[in-house]
């Protein structure tokens, strides 16, 4: 009973926090664009041989790590590819439907964030099973129903094991590995990816503090994408 009460309290706190505009977002935007600070870009990077000019000075371009192409299938049996999310911000996560408790807790928390962006066409959520042998399209469809977010906003996807594990390790730079029957090593992180397919943040899906930071940083990333659209060519 005590455990149930504690979980309810945690959910209430999370709902209240997410319902209020993020303090980080306020700091970055309310004082004018000079206060704007973009999120970090994760992964390996190399200095290119090309340059851009800042205040009349040539600055070497930097080539950042990007997610490579993939083709998976969502809970409605529709193909989901990297190109599908062109010009979109995507929050990725990994899970499997037979996961005892962690995955459902993470997804219940994530559903609160997803519902904040139901009307925002720029924001999408993709949860990828690490157990495609059992997590078929019908299984994912049934699993997804409990979170109350439609497919257009949040896709639960399955596919070839090799493609999924490659996307995790080489693309999103997290662990994903089957080590035995019903035994998987995989990251519990939520991964924020920008419209240019670059990783901009990692967050624990079971931490109220981390989820609040994700909610704030989604707004920061929206600001960055809008600034790029409005910037002159």
Secondary structure as GFF3:
##gff-version 3
##sequence-region A 1 233
A	DSSP	alpha_helix	2	19	.	.	.	ID=ss1
A	DSSP	alpha_helix	23	29	.	.	.	ID=ss2
A	DSSP	three_ten_helix	33	35	.	.	.	ID=ss3
A	DSSP	beta_strand	45	54	.	.	.	ID=ss4
A	DSSP	beta_strand	57	64	.	.	.	ID=ss5
A	DSSP	beta_strand	71	73	.	.	.	ID=ss6
A	DSSP	beta_strand	79	81	.	.	.	ID=ss7
A	DSSP	three_ten_helix	82	85	.	.	.	ID=ss8
A	DSSP	beta_strand	89	95	.	.	.	ID=ss9
A	DSSP	alpha_helix	102	116	.	.	.	ID=ss10
A	DSSP	beta_strand	123	129	.	.	.	ID=ss11
A	DSSP	alpha_helix	137	145	.	.	.	ID=ss12
A	DSSP	beta_strand	154	157	.	.	.	ID=ss13
A	DSSP	alpha_helix	161	166	.	.	.	ID=ss14
A	DSSP	pi_helix	167	171	.	.	.	ID=ss15
A	DSSP	beta_strand	176	180	.	.	.	ID=ss16
A	DSSP	beta_strand	183	186	.	.	.	ID=ss17
A	DSSP	beta_strand	189	193	.	.	.	ID=ss18
A	DSSP	beta_strand	199	204	.	.	.	ID=ss19
A	DSSP	alpha_helix	208	230	.	.	.	ID=ss20
###
